[in-house]
Structures are given as structure tokens and as C-alpha cells.
Amino acid sequence: MVQKYSEEDIVFLEECLKQEPRTYNSVQLAQKLESEAPKGAASLTPN
């Protein structure tokens, strides 16, 4: 299943990556988005 992220989700991840000194793979980014994104973000919709 392919999932799409909203613009708000991408902005959240970009800001996190600018502030954090580590790197993430795609699975880790998806988990981070799900667990740490502000309420209303991380709204995944099937493609």
C-alpha cells in the first residue's frame, strides 16, 4: 500500500531533520511522523 503525506507532514519532518544531528531511513521517518507530529498532521491517505 502506497501512502501519501500532506505538505504539513513534510514540513514537520524537514524541521526535525534540520534540528537533529542524526539520520533516518524511510521507516524511521514514518514512525517519527506517526509518534511526534502535531495533532492533525500525519494524516495518511491511501493512494
Secondary structure, DSSP 8 states (H G I E B T S, - for coil): --EE--HHHHHHHHHHHHH-SS---HHHHHHHHHHHS-TT----EE-
